[in-house]
Every structure is written in C-alpha cells, then in structure tokens.
Amino acid sequence: MAEFKRREHDRALMHRSSSFKLHRDVDYQDAHYQSWLDRLAHGQQVDPDQVICLFLTSEEYQRRFGSVITRNNSECRSR
C-alpha cells in the first residue's frame, strides 16, 4: 500500500507541475513528461524539489513570463 501511495503521489506531482506551473494541458506524449513517467514506472525515486526546479528553470516556463532566459536545468541538483 505504501508503494502505491508513493507512486501515485509522484505521478500527481508530475501532472500538477506540468499543468499548474507551465499553465498548459499535459501532453502525455511529450518526451520530457514521458521520461519522468518512465522513471516512476521503473520504481526510481523522484525528488520533488528537483522536479519543481526543472520546471522553473525550463526555457518554456521562463519564456511565459519574459523574453530573457536567465536560468537552466543544470542548476538543479539531484539527490
């Protein structure tokens, strides 16, 4: 039961980050989104802080709020 809760929590985190932070519908065929789902499917742990950092430093997110890209995903560290 604990594994199920963790897996569904991580999937919800991915969906929430994509839809609320990027302000767009989730494209389940998107390579970036799919790679995270694949990690979850293989039982790999997902660090919520890293997921949020990757969304916030993505070019797509930054272009929504300005024309200058000041951050990149290399700033996000994995644990």
HUGI-V157112 format. One record per backbone hydrogen bond with DSSP energy under -0.5 kcal/mol. NH is the residue of the N-H (numbers start at 1). CO is the residue of the C=O. If there is no record, write none. Layout:
BEGIN
nh=NH co=CO
nh=NH co=CO
END
This chain:
BEGIN
nh=5 co=1
nh=6 co=2
nh=7 co=3
nh=8 co=4
nh=9 co=5
nh=10 co=6
nh=11 co=7
nh=12 co=8
nh=13 co=9
nh=14 co=10
nh=15 co=11
nh=16 co=12
nh=17 co=13
nh=18 co=14
nh=19 co=15
nh=20 co=16
nh=21 co=16
nh=21 co=17
nh=22 co=17
nh=22 co=18
nh=24 co=18
nh=28 co=26
nh=30 co=27
nh=34 co=30
nh=35 co=31
nh=36 co=32
nh=37 co=33
nh=38 co=34
nh=39 co=35
nh=40 co=36
nh=41 co=37
nh=42 co=38
nh=43 co=40
nh=44 co=39
nh=48 co=46
nh=51 co=47
nh=52 co=48
nh=53 co=49
nh=54 co=50
nh=55 co=51
nh=56 co=52
nh=57 co=53
nh=58 co=55
nh=62 co=58
nh=63 co=59
nh=64 co=60
nh=64 co=61
nh=65 co=61
nh=65 co=62
nh=66 co=62
nh=70 co=68
nh=75 co=72
nh=76 co=73
nh=77 co=75
END
